[in-house]
Amino acid sequence: MLHVVVQIVGEVCSVEVDYLKRMMDPVLQEIRFATNRQISRMGTYGRRIDGILLVVSLQADRFVDEDARINGDACDKRP
């Protein structure tokens, strides 16, 4: 599951994209999510929503591209 967090303070914005992986908690015997990989970016965007949405889009694309590069072979071998 991709989890996107956007934080805005004044004119500074941070965008974080996490890949949350389902995992079994052996102690509680429950399925929980744990952060497997994370990318983030921070910058000033002048409070313009289009600039912030562009960064969210670029970060999500970057994440998917990196994941395909890292895990592409494993995905191709799935039945």
Secondary structure in CASP SS format (residue, H / E / C, confidence):
PFRMAT SS
TARGET T0000
AUTHOR 0000-0000-0000
METHOD secondary structure of the structure
MODEL  1
M C 1.00
L E 1.00
H E 1.00
V E 1.00
V E 1.00
V E 1.00
Q E 1.00
I E 1.00
V E 1.00
G C 1.00
E C 1.00
V E 1.00
C E 1.00
S E 1.00
V E 1.00
E E 1.00
V E 1.00
D E 1.00
Y E 1.00
L E 1.00
K E 1.00
R E 1.00
M E 1.00
M E 1.00
D E 1.00
P C 1.00
V C 1.00
L C 1.00
Q C 1.00
E E 1.00
I E 1.00
R E 1.00
F E 1.00
A E 1.00
T E 1.00
N E 1.00
R E 1.00
Q E 1.00
I E 1.00
S E 1.00
R E 1.00
M E 1.00
G E 1.00
T E 1.00
Y C 1.00
G C 1.00
R C 1.00
R C 1.00
I H 1.00
D H 1.00
G H 1.00
I H 1.00
L H 1.00
L H 1.00
V H 1.00
V H 1.00
S H 1.00
L H 1.00
Q H 1.00
A H 1.00
D H 1.00
R H 1.00
F H 1.00
V H 1.00
D H 1.00
E H 1.00
D H 1.00
A H 1.00
R H 1.00
I H 1.00
N H 1.00
G H 1.00
D H 1.00
A H 1.00
C H 1.00
D H 1.00
K C 1.00
R C 1.00
P C 1.00
END
